[in-house]
């Protein structure tokens, strides 16, 4: 049956309307997408902070291409906190990690802030190696010294870093409408109360308090590290969710004020796309240690055996060759640990091992190598 001229004109008008609506929708979506792209790109450029990281990959180029494992460090610094406004910033939270798109796994490791470590790049009058708490590396040389000191401690390459002002954590969590966390213990800190086993949505102030408390935790700094990881994991999970997209402008403003990184915009884009599955599967670990006092100053001492084990664990995730003990940067304290009969020759600049008559070993074995 043939259509009338009127029906034909109606069909043509309907098609034109559909075409017009489709083109309009496309232009609206394209314009909105372009605006979001530009805003994200501008934020990425504003937070970009390139630093000189010592090469630990023997010159091989790292590329974020969804096939190559990469490593990163997260520094939670205390710049701007009310109780430390007149002090240089320190990295109170230190985490390192690997992201392997092949195994679809992210390994996140906490490094205690008081870990006894070489301050890589710290200049002394006689070019002596200088050791201090790892948290002080940031105070001495910002992120650059902090990252290079971490590399020397563990002997793995750190490809990228993210530095977050811990006071900015409040704005960051609020920008994504809070994070869901289950408290591992009951405690209160600065008027914020948490109950063991209780799962709830924390706002920014609560999240900061949850992650900072240390003194009343039975596990001390290790307990705080566990809670810091819970907060970071919750932020990553929420950040990768669709809900955070709705608040992207608040998230971007917060990042500009509180975040620094050496990830470029393109690298961030590839990372969130190609490494998404690995970022959603986080395995946790931490560097262990024990109390040590030198010149009446407290340190957390991580012995070279534990550092070597952790190094090779992360190197396997990075698909790098494993290392031996001699590949670690060993301090006099490490040498004492490995050989209680090691002493420093007072007449020479280089350390020297002295052979100890076996008949005297019984007198030395009973001594605790951590007492100085």
QUIDAUR-V895850 format. One record per helix or strand of 3 or more residues. SS is the DSSP state (hx for helix, st for strand). FROM is the first residue (numbers start at 1). TO is the last residue. Records with the same first field share a line. If there is no record, write none. Layout:
SS = FROM-TO + FROM-TO
This chain:
hx = 5-47 + 82-84 + 135-154 + 168-175 + 204-212 + 221-239 + 243-246 + 248-258 + 265-274 + 276-279 + 304-317 + 325-327 + 332-338 + 358-365
st = 70-77 + 91-100 + 105-110 + 115-118 + 131-133 + 160-165 + 179-182 + 187-189 + 192-194 + 199-202 + 259-261 + 282-286 + 290-294 + 297-301
